[in-house]
Amino acid sequence: GAGVSQSPSNKVTEKGKDVELRCDPISGHTALYWYRQSLGQGLEFLIYFQGNSAPDKSGLPSDRFSAERTGGSVSTLTIQRTQQEDSAVYLCASSRDGTGANNEQFFGPGTRLTVL
Amino acid sequence: GQQLNQSPQSMFIQEGEDVSMNCTSSSIFNTWLWYKQDPGEGPVLLIALYKAGELTSNGRLTAQFGITRKDSFLNISASIPSDVGIYFCAGRSGGSNYKLTFGKGTLLTVNP
């Protein structure tokens, strides 16, 4: 498809389990972003990739959160030892590159994570 | 850090009415963006503003970049049921700065 895709669309897990969330950006987009959206809140920045490198990881809430990107394309967000407060919608976005104006982010549909 | 105050938090209007929402910032932004999010979907970009004072339209939507660079508004004219959703403002502080700061959203409900 032409847009950003994410999988799974929904994930229910038990507290303490690890989860992996996947993002496929728009083809040719070098910049990729992960956000977290909690109920009734705006989008909280987690991490930014330029190519396979992550120059900004400042939004990751704890060391239980990590992300990687391979081949300048697919990215995986991993949450280890999930906690109930990790329940949220995790959104991925991509842009042509990470600099300059007129270079806006396009979002995927998100993964809704529920930690029981 | 930068904060965006978006208001109102929610609106309930009749089909055909006009609606206005706005965002204010504690600091200057060089770009203002307005997104709409439908249930179960990611945000979709509606309008992007790059110059202070800029007024831009997209169909029934009009948005302005405040002259102080600390605020923006979005107007929707002649609302229709499919306008229902959450509208987010977002700001970026520099042309080469990738990071967006988002408001908490305005939930719009349109009564047919």
Interface residues (C-beta under 8 A of the other chain):
Chain A: V4 S9 A31 Y33 G40 Q41 G42 L43 E44 F45 Y48 D56 L91 A93 S95 G98 T99 G100 A101 N102 E104 Q105 F106 F107 G108 P109 G110
Chain B: L4 Q6 N30 T31 L33 Y35 G40 E41 G42 P43 V44 L45 A48 Y50 F88 A90 G95 S96 Y98 K99 L100 F102 G103 K104 G105
